[in-house]
């Protein structure tokens, strides 16, 4: 019943987002046009660009940006570490770029502000008419002070995503080591669990019983370190990503691709001869085998691909919907001030509601990724693991 309610809710939210999307596109087009503040004036009024705002929120960057007070951004700069064969190693804070307005040590961060001041750089296009210089990327300057495409720059900077992943790893290690020390002291074994141990122990037990044992049978202990690490690492990143101003790491395709690649490698190393015999010699009539064999081979790669896309799409969509509701307040406010103030409570409630749903999704997606990983590993055994019934006899596991 709960699953049906959640599905109906997600369908309703998705349908509402389809209604909102045309309004956002209209607002973006309207925001790109100059608006005169006075009759016959040349001064332009700055308008909201929803697409730009959403993309900036879900993409990576060299600083944690929280808000703008007037024309002054409130942000936390991050370390920039660059190496060029011509310039050597350079390390400094991203604030040295002044948000892309100024170069530093022969390097420049391409931003919209930089391109506005250097129109000759913005007008440089490739053969397909696309801009030569990518936004939010660091380039070396040539002798004329122009960004160079020929000078190789190796960027090892700690961006938002990289910094947040390090923070997540530190939190995960500190959390698990502190709980492990309590168990070594006997807390939770000879006595009742205490503190945060009470919250973590049921989760670990749940992952062990409903994910590990249910899908891997008697071999579950071998894979529990992987399943628990994946579950808690995704969960911590999901929850941190809900903090305003933080990075949406799990909404980055590169992050989910690496997790999917790790699962893919583990799945391949867990296979046996029965699995590969089923792939290259499926139990079907001979005339169907030439058709089914390519499908089975393709299925090997679609499993990790499903893990990658599922986590990425679910985690980025919630952030986009929340920002869309917030942008609608300003869109209606630009049309009519009273309309903006009148609809703001409704859109704020919707944004808060989706935010609460995102907390549920944070736990749900961590569970789904760990569970599907266990399912795919269990399928790789191809009948190689069993469950034991009440009499100790082996029974084939149901996946």
N, C-alpha and C positions, 0 to 999 in steps of 0.2 A: 504493500500500500504506500509506504514511504517512497519507494523507488518510482512508482507511478506519479506521485505528487511532484517529486523533483523533476522528472522528465517533462511533465506538463508545464512546470514553472519555467524550465529552460526553453521550451518551445515558445512560451509566451514572451520571454525576454528576447529571444532571437527574432520573433515576429516584430516586436516593438523596435528592435534595432534596425530592421529593414525599413520601417517607417521613418526612423530618425536619419538614416543615411542620406536621402535626398536633401534634407534640410542642411546637413553639414556641408554637402557639396555646394549648395547655393550660397551658404555663408562663406565658404572658402573663395568662391568666385567673386563674391561681393567684397571680401576683404582684400583681394588683390587689386581692386580699382581705387584710384585716388578719390578722396572725398574732400571737397573744399569746405573750410570752416566758415568762410564768409563768401558773399556773392562776389564772384570775380577774383577771389583770392587764389594763390598758388600753393598755399600751405596744405599739406595732407594730414588727415586725421588717422591715427593708428587704429586699426581694427583687428579683431580676433581672427586668427587663422586656425581653425580646428584641426585640420590635417597636420599642420606643422607642430602644434602643441602635442597631439597624440603621438606622432612619430618621435619627437624629442623625449617623451616620457618612456616609451618602450624600447628605445635604442640605447646603445652604449655611449659613453662619453668620458672625458678626462676630468670631470668634477661632479660632485653631488650638488645639484641645483635644487633649491627649495622654493624660492619665490623671488619676485622683483619688488623692491621698494622704490617707486618712481622709475628711474632709469638705472638704478643700481641693483644688480643681482646679488642675492644672498646665497652663497655657495661654499662648499669645502673643496679646495683644490687637491689634486692627487699627484703623486710623483710621475714625472715624465723621464723615461730612460731610453735614450736613443744611441744607436751606433751607426756610423757611416765610415766606410774605408777611407774617405777623404778627410773627414773631420774628427774621426776617432769617437770616443765615448763621451756622452753628455748626459748629465742628470740634473734636473731642477724641478720645481713645482709648476703645475699647469697654470697657476696664477701669473707666471711671468709672461704669458701670452696676452694677458689682459682680455680674455675671452675672444682671442683671435684678432684683436685690433692692432697688436704690435708683434713684430718678430723678436726672437730671442736666440742668441748664440748661433745665428745663421740658419735658424729654422722658423717655420711659420705654421700655425694651425689654421687650416682653411675653415672659415665659418661664413655665415651670411653677412655678418658685419664687415668681415675682411673683403668679401666680394663686392659689397656696396661701395667701399672706398677704393677698390682697385677693379674698375669695370673692365680694363683690358684683360685681366686674368679671367673674369667671369665670362667674357666673350670668346675665349679659346674653346673650340669644339674639335671633336674627332671627325673621322670620315662619315660616321652615322649621325652627326649633329648633336652628340651628347657632350656634356662638359668634360674637359680633360681632367679637372681636379675634383676629387671627391670631397664632399662636405665632412667636417670633423676628422680629417686626416692630416698628418704632419708631413710637410715637404721641406727639403733643403732649398735654400735660396742660392741662385747663381750670382755671378759677379755684378749683374745689373739689379739685383734685389728682386728678381722674379722667381717664383717657385719653379724648381727644376724637375723634369720627369726622368732625366738621365742619371741623376745622382741617387744611388741606392741608399735607402734609409731603413735600418732594422729597428722596429719599434717594440721595445720590451716594457712599455709603460704599464703602470697599474691603473687600468681603467675602472669604471664603476663595477662592471661585472666581475673582473678579476679580483678587485678588492673585496667585494661582497662574498665571493666564493672562499677567499682566505678567511674572512670573518666567520663564515659558516663552518669551515673546517675546524677552526679554533674552538668555536662553541660546541661542536659535536664532540671533539676530543675532551674538552673540559667536562662536559656533561657526563659522558660515558665513564671517564676515569674516576670522577667523583663518586658515581654510583658503584663502580667496581670496588673502590676502596671500602665502601660501607659493607658490601658483601664479604670482603676479606676479613672484616672485623666481626662478622657474624650477624650484622644487622640485616634482617630480611630472611635469615636462615634459622637462627636460634631465637630470634625475636621478630616482632612485626616491623615491616618497612617504615622508614621515617622520611619526612620531608618530600622532596621531589621524586624520591624513589617510589613513592606510592603512585605517582602519575605515570612513570615510565615502565614499571614492571608489568602492568596489565597490557600495555601496548606491545612490549616484547613478547609476552605470552600469546597475544593475539596473532602477531606475525608468525610466530613459531607454529601455532596450531592450525590457523586458518590459511596460511600461505605456504609455509614450509612442509609440514606433515601432510596437508591435504593434497599437495601436488607432487611432492618428491618422495613420498613414502619413507622407507627406512634410511634413505640416503640424505635426508633433509639436513642433518647436522653439518654435513660437508659444505652446504651452501648458505647456512644461516648467517655467517659473517657478511657475505655479499648482500643478501636480502635485507638484513637489518641496516647495513651501511647505506644502501640505496634508498631505503624507506626514510630514514631519519635525515639523510643529506638533502633529499628532495623536499621533505617536510619543512626543514629549517629554512631553506631558500625560499619556499613558497610563503612562509609566514613573514620573513623579513621583507620580502617583496611587497607586502601589503602596507608597510610603513611608508607614509608620505615622504617623498624625496629620495627613497631608496631605489635600487635597481631591480628590474624584473628579470632576474637571471634565468629562471625556468621558462620565461617567455622568449628566450634567445635560442634560435635554432642550432647554433654551434654547441651550446651547453647540452641540449637534449641529444644532439648527434653523438657527442662523446659518450654519454650514458648508454645510448643505444648501441654504440660500437663495443663498449665493454660487455654488455649483455650478449651481443652477437658472438664475441670471442668465447665467452663462457659456454654458450649454447653449442658452438662447434666442438669445443674440447669435451663436451659431455656426451657426444654422440657415440654410437657403437655400430657394429656391423649390421645389426638389424635395421637401424635407422637408414643407413645408406643403401641397403638392399631394397627397402621400401621406396626410396627415391628413384633408383635407377632400374628397379624391377618391380613395379607396383603390382599388387595382386588383382589384375584386371585382364580381360581378354586381350590377346596379342594385337588385334587391330586398334585397340584404344591406347596401347602403351606409347606409341610415338606422339600422341597428343598429350597424354597425362604426364610423361617424364619432364617436358619443359615446364609444365605448370608446377610440378613438385619442386623442381630446381628454383623456379622463381619464388616459390613459397619460403625457401630458406632465407631470402633477402627481404621479403615483405614483412616478416615478423619483427625484426629490429626497426624497420621503417615505420611500422605501425606504432611502436613504442615512441619513436622520435616525434612523429607528427601529432600523436594524441596528446602528449604532455605539452608540447609547444603551443598547439592550437587552443587548448583549454585554458592555459595560464595567461596567454596574451589577450584572449577574447574578453575576459572579465575586466581587465584594465582598460581596454578600449571602450567597453560599454559604460563603465563608471565615468570616464573622461567625456564620453559623448553626452551623458546626462548633465554634467557640469557645464559643458560648452553650450548646451541648449539654453541655459539661463542667460548667458551673455548674448546669444543669438536673438532671443526674444526681446531682451533688453535693448538691443540695437534697433529693433523694429519699433518698439514702444516701451518707454520706461515703466509705465504702470503694468504692462504685460509681463515685463521681466521680473518685477517684484512680485506680481501675483502668481506666476508659475514657479518661482524659485523654491517655495516650500515643497511642492510636489516633486520636482526633479531632485531636490536634496534627499527627500525620503526614498526615492527610487535608487539614488546612488548609495545611500546607507544600506538599503535592503540588499543590493547586489554585493556590497562590501561584506555583509554578513554571510551571504551565500558563498563568497570567495573564500572565507575562512573554512567553510565546510569542504569546498572544492580543494583547498590546500591539502587537507587530510585525505580526501578521496583520491586525488591524483597520485599521491605518494603510495597509497595502498594499491591502486590499479597498476602502476608501473612495476612495483615489487611482485604483485600477484601474477601479472602476465609474464614477467621474467621467469618466475617459478613454473608457470604453465608450459612455456616454451622449452625450458630445460627438461621438464618432465616428459614432454613429447619427444625430446631427443633421445631419451632412454629407450623409447620404442618397445615398451613391455619389459624393460629391464628392472623396474622397481615394483614392489608389491606392498600391499597393506596386510596386516595380520588381523584375522578375525578373533573372536572371543576365545576360540579353542587353540589359537596359536598357529593355525594353518594360513598359508599364503593365499591372498586374494588379489587379483589384478586391480590396480588403482584406477579409479574413475576420474578422468580429467575433464 
